[in-house]
Amino acid sequence: MATQQELMSKNITSTGASRPSYTERRGSRRCKITQLMRIRPSDPEKDHFEDLRGTMSVSRGGVYFQTSEAGYEVGMRLFVTMPYSNNPAALSREYLAEVVRMDPLPNGLTGIGFKILMEMGMQQIYNFGPHK
């Protein structure tokens, strides 16, 4: 019979096999939601790209998503607009973020994790074309 201390340091599966437990390093929970975002490099010295992607996992301070864009680097600063919409009346927020994780994925895409550094403010898309 396992002692309480042993049970606290191991996870017992239904087959009786044990696996070591791990410590969760994230500061807040993750939600698996999909929200469209617009991502651009904030450094004018970097090659410009504009990536429109859906989130895979979101927490209070970070986002994880998949991309085919090759321009990302760990440590790169980004402007992220989310939720993003091309609707002229849509209100979005823009954030300054930093890439903290890059994972090559079996589907040929790259998993990107970024942490939000600060909110830049509300963004409204203005349309100065002819009114319909």
C-alpha positions, 0 to 999 in steps of 0.5 A: 500500500502506498503512503500518502507521501508517495501518492502525492509525488506520483500519478497512478494510472488505472493500470497501476503504472506510475509516471512522475508528476510535473510542476505547471509553470504557467501563471494562469490557465489556458483556454482552447479558443479560436480567435482571429488575430493580425500579427506584424513585426514591431521592429522596422529593421525586420522583414515585414510580414502580416500574418492572420491566424487563429489562436489555439490556446489563450491565457491571460498573458500569452497566446499559442498558434500555428503558422506557415510564416517563416519570419518569426524568431524567439525574442522577436517583438510583435504588434498583435491585433485581436480580436481582428476583423476587417469590419469597418465598425469593429473594435479591436485591441492592439498589443505589444508581444514577444515570441517566447516559444517556437515548435516545429510541428509534424504538419509542417507548420510552426507552433508559436507562443508569445507573451503579451508585454503591454496593451497599445490601446483600442484600434478602430478601422476607419473607412473613408470610402464612399458611403453606400 
